[in-house]
Amino acid sequence: MAVDTVAGAQREFPPTRWSLVLAARAGKPARQTALNELLAMYWAPLYCYARRKGLDRDAAQDVVQGLLAQLLERDFVAQLDPAKGRLRAYLRTALNNYLVNRHAHAAAQKRGGGAPMLSLDVDSVERQIDPATPNPDAAFEREWAVQVMQRALTQLRREFESGTRRGPFAVVLAFFQPGTDPPSYATVAAAHGMSVPQLKAFLHRARVRFRDLVRHEVEQTVADASEVDAEIGDLFRALSG
């Protein structure tokens, strides 16, 4: 099977999440979009952080639920300032403060002051927690990096499924899975009707696009483009640590 791709990588992306944060101050629909995106991005790193702080599964879930409910109640988007640092640092500090005061928060919940619970897929995150990363800060950073990579891979999958990029995405997955030995080029090429050079060219284009998507994901969470390279450095250190 011949494999080709659209000419060039797509360069048009939605507004950055900092842009969403700033736009959220203008009206309720934009505010809800920003909240949903930000909390979906960061609840898993916060959960890993709480687990490595010594909380068991149920307690960690309760703490993250409580923090997110509190952030929603207080409309934390209005308090965010791109000039004051990274989103994940803000949220990790918020969780630390919440942990310090969690007994008071628990009492407030018992008095009926709690907000509706948010849906968290704890099972999937539990399977990803690396036992070799016991330090809470390192666990937070690693899960943040894992989530960035997963979002980029999900977007790459969508491009293949929509036809924007052509070729077998299963081949991409076979070679992109971290911590596993990839299959031989000759075996995969023969199974998909490609020569080995065609397969290598296909994988090269997929890797280039994947790197673009990872960079885009990182760009979502910084206020200035000059910070992107440092963030990407943090991401790869977190994954290799």
C-alpha positions in Angstrom: 0.0 0.0 0.0 1.4 3.3 -1.0 1.7 5.8 1.9 1.7 9.6 1.5 0.8 12.6 3.6 -0.6 16.0 3.1 2.1 18.4 2.0 3.5 20.1 5.1 2.4 20.1 8.7 -0.7 22.0 9.7 0.2 25.3 11.3 -3.2 26.6 12.3 -4.1 25.8 15.9 -6.8 27.0 18.3 -6.1 29.8 20.7 -3.7 29.0 23.5 -5.1 28.0 26.8 -3.7 31.3 28.3 -5.8 33.0 25.6 -8.8 31.1 26.8 -8.0 32.1 30.4 -7.9 35.7 29.5 -11.1 35.4 27.3 -12.9 33.7 30.1 -13.2 37.0 32.0 -15.4 38.3 29.2 -18.3 35.9 29.6 -19.7 32.7 31.0 -19.5 30.4 27.9 -15.7 31.2 27.5 -15.2 30.8 31.2 -16.7 27.4 31.3 -14.6 26.3 28.3 -11.4 27.5 30.0 -12.3 25.7 33.3 -13.1 22.5 31.5 -9.9 22.4 29.5 -7.6 23.5 32.4 -9.1 21.0 34.9 -9.1 18.2 32.4 -5.4 18.8 31.8 -4.2 19.0 35.4 -6.4 16.8 37.6 -4.3 13.7 36.9 -0.9 15.3 37.9 -2.6 16.7 41.0 -3.9 13.2 41.9 -0.4 11.7 41.5 1.0 14.5 43.7 -1.5 13.7 46.4 -0.8 10.0 46.2 2.9 10.6 46.6 2.2 12.9 49.6 1.0 9.7 51.3 -2.7 9.8 50.7 -4.4 6.6 49.8 -6.5 6.3 46.7 -9.8 7.4 48.2 -8.3 10.3 50.1 -6.3 11.5 47.1 -9.5 11.5 45.0 -11.4 13.4 47.7 -8.7 16.0 48.0 -8.5 16.6 44.2 -12.3 16.7 44.0 -12.4 19.2 46.8 -9.7 21.4 45.4 -11.3 21.5 41.9 -14.7 22.2 43.4 -13.2 25.0 45.4 -11.5 26.4 42.3 -14.8 26.3 40.4 -16.6 28.0 43.2 -14.1 30.8 43.4 -13.7 31.2 39.6 -10.0 30.8 39.8 -9.7 31.8 36.1 -10.2 35.4 37.1 -7.2 35.2 39.4 -4.7 33.7 36.9 -2.1 36.0 35.5 0.2 34.8 32.7 2.9 37.1 34.0 3.1 35.3 37.4 4.3 31.9 36.2 3.2 28.6 34.9 -0.2 27.1 35.3 1.0 23.9 36.8 2.9 25.7 39.5 -0.2 27.7 40.4 -2.3 24.6 40.7 0.3 22.6 42.6 0.6 25.5 45.1 -3.2 25.6 45.4 -3.2 21.8 46.2 -0.5 22.3 48.8 -2.5 25.0 50.5 -5.6 22.8 50.3 -3.8 19.9 51.9 -2.6 22.1 54.7 -6.2 23.1 55.4 -8.0 19.9 54.4 -9.5 19.3 57.8 -11.3 22.6 57.6 -12.4 21.8 54.1 -13.7 18.4 55.3 -15.7 20.0 58.0 -17.2 22.4 55.5 -18.2 19.5 53.3 -19.9 17.7 56.2 -21.9 20.9 56.8 -23.3 20.6 53.3 -21.1 23.3 51.7 -19.6 21.1 49.0 -20.0 21.6 45.3 -21.1 18.8 42.9 -18.4 16.1 42.4 -16.4 16.1 39.2 -15.9 12.9 37.2 -12.3 11.6 37.5 -11.0 8.5 35.8 -8.8 7.5 38.7 -8.4 3.9 37.5 -6.4 4.9 34.4 -4.2 7.2 36.4 -3.5 4.6 39.0 -2.2 2.3 36.2 0.2 5.1 35.1 1.7 6.0 38.5 5.3 5.1 38.3 6.5 3.3 41.6 10.0 4.5 40.8 8.9 8.1 41.3 8.0 8.4 45.0 8.8 12.2 45.2 5.5 14.2 45.1 7.0 17.0 42.9 8.6 14.5 40.5 5.4 12.5 40.3 3.4 15.6 39.5 5.9 16.6 36.8 6.0 13.1 35.3 2.2 12.9 35.1 2.0 16.4 33.6 4.5 15.2 30.9 2.7 12.0 30.3 -0.6 13.9 29.8 1.0 16.3 27.4 2.4 13.4 25.3 -0.9 11.6 25.4 -2.9 14.6 24.2 -0.4 15.1 21.3 -0.7 11.4 20.4 -4.5 11.7 20.5 -4.4 14.6 18.2 -2.1 12.8 15.8 -4.6 9.8 15.8 -7.4 12.2 14.9 -5.5 13.5 12.0 -5.0 10.0 10.6 -8.6 9.0 11.3 -9.9 12.1 9.6 -7.8 11.6 6.5 -5.7 14.7 7.1 -2.7 12.4 7.3 -2.6 9.1 5.3 -1.3 5.8 6.3 -1.8 3.1 9.0 -1.9 4.7 12.5 -1.3 1.3 14.0 2.2 1.4 12.6 2.8 4.8 14.3 1.6 3.3 17.6 3.9 0.3 17.2 6.9 2.5 17.0 5.9 5.3 19.3 5.1 3.2 22.5 7.6 4.2 25.2 9.3 1.4 27.1 8.7 -1.3 24.5 10.9 -2.8 21.8 9.7 -1.7 18.4 9.1 -4.4 15.7 11.5 -4.8 12.9 11.2 -2.4 10.0 11.2 -5.3 7.5 8.3 -7.2 9.1 6.1 -4.1 9.4 6.9 -2.9 5.9 6.0 -6.2 4.4 2.8 -6.4 6.4 1.7 -3.0 5.0 2.8 -3.2 1.5 5.7 -0.8 1.9 9.4 -0.9 1.3 11.6 -0.3 4.3 12.7 3.2 3.0 9.0 4.0 2.5 8.2 2.9 6.1 11.1 4.9 7.5 10.0 8.0 5.6 6.4 7.5 6.9 7.6 7.2 10.5 9.9 10.2 10.1 6.9 12.4 8.9 4.8 11.1 11.8 7.6 11.9 14.3 8.0 15.4 12.9 4.3 16.0 13.2 4.2 14.5 16.7 6.9 16.8 17.8 4.9 19.8 16.4 1.9 18.6 18.4 3.9 18.2 21.6 5.3 21.7 21.1 1.8 23.0 20.5 0.5 21.4 23.7 3.3 23.1 25.7 2.6 26.4 24.0 -0.9 26.2 25.5 0.4 26.6 29.0 3.0 29.4 28.8 2.4 33.1 28.6 5.4 33.8 26.3 6.8 31.9 23.4 10.3 32.3 24.8 9.4 29.9 27.6 8.5 27.0 25.3 11.9 25.4 25.0 12.5 25.5 28.7 9.1 23.8 29.2 9.9 21.1 26.7 13.2 20.6 28.5 11.3 20.1 31.7 8.9 17.7 30.0 11.7 15.4 28.8 13.5 15.5 32.1 10.3 14.5 33.8 9.9 11.5 31.5 13.5 10.4 31.8 13.8 10.9 35.6 
